[in-house]
């Protein structure tokens, strides 16, 4: 069997059989349940436009997906090292590139599971409103590069530092900063040249702006092409960083 | 020759770790690397496995010069690292089947393999429930799962009870003598080396200070004799020959190393005449230990333990 497939199968088993993987999926479901319940039952939030509710929920799914991706990515090399399972992988007849791709497929699988878990919640809060299908489609199209990109960044740090704690803290800080800027930056500042430039290089802001344009403002796909390119570029840069770091991972 | 290593040098973060390591392992031979903590044994193994690339020197595996071993070369090597880690949610059978897949698939039956390493009947038990000794045996099964031509073992008997150690010794001897598997063994246990190894290399402070067959080395290096003495009071050691070493131990016992050519009986008489109140003398007959201590005797040589 192809080594990439074997590594990916092991990663899938770690997610679905190991208690730690199952706990993260449970946490993800609880976050979505709580958020959906708030959107439907809270007096003020329930007054929100249906499209706004869907927009908020897919933003939350992307953020939670990126967080879990960062946790899994941080474990990718450093966790193997700390468990004493990295050396058997590095001495097996597979290349570090195959190992990395297998791990990345594992991240993609985790994101796919989270995406599927999110669908009923999206249906519950957005059924009957506008642009639900577009929201589901754009979550896949724009959420995937963001989620995988942060996972790849965490994998790069994990391979370079050999420490789950350091890679987790560093990539989580970057994720929180990336997610926090669009939320906490004053709207007038976001409309300035600096704000727009920040939005352009911030993968999370790119995804949120796209969700807003498509789900709330019903803009066409052609307006989102540049953002898609930026999202894919973010994914490529982080994957290259992970490839470089995984070539000589810290194993001691 | 399975492993040919000459003049290997390695620096990590500006610190010289290896400085002239050599190692020669023939087909079917069991080669023991011994040395104090931090001497460079694990770094030497890491170079052979391609985890580090040497700064200079020559490394040949199966007759081919390598920097890092190729995928094909890796297929011929089985590794037991010092830390035997596993995925605890898997059972032994699933884990070995999965790991064998990385080598192109199973080449032997899992129950038979587990029985060989003393783990019969635990195929379906989750690895999380294994004891340390069972994990060590499973790690050996993992190293053997693809029937390698070269086994590289770092502390293979650590965590095993005496019976387990004996079983692993027997298995390694069988693999070497009957199957022609070459084995490179790194260990602190000189008993393992004495029972198993055809050839040894002593590494000290990043250098191979001695290499050869065990019998050759013991015969060529007359290292003197070691004794344990029990005495009531601290003795006056100025009477001892210059090359002798006296070291206090616990409970009134002292270690005494007498250099080659010293007649012990004559020495005891002289010491007693000079007021040594010796109550008991025990000879320490382990010549390999004497050789090892002699070759690695440097004040404050103990460093941090290295692991791969």
Interface residues (C-beta under 8 A of the other chain):
Chain A: X1 X3 X6 X9 X10 X13 X14 X17 X18 X19 X80 X83 X84 X85 X86 X87 X88 X89 X90 X91 X92 X93 X94 X95 X251 X252
Chain B: X46 X49 X50 X51 X71 X72 X74 X75 X77 X79 X81 X83 X84 X85 X86 X87 X88 X89 X90 X98 X99 X101 X102 X103 X104 X105 X142 X306 X307 X308
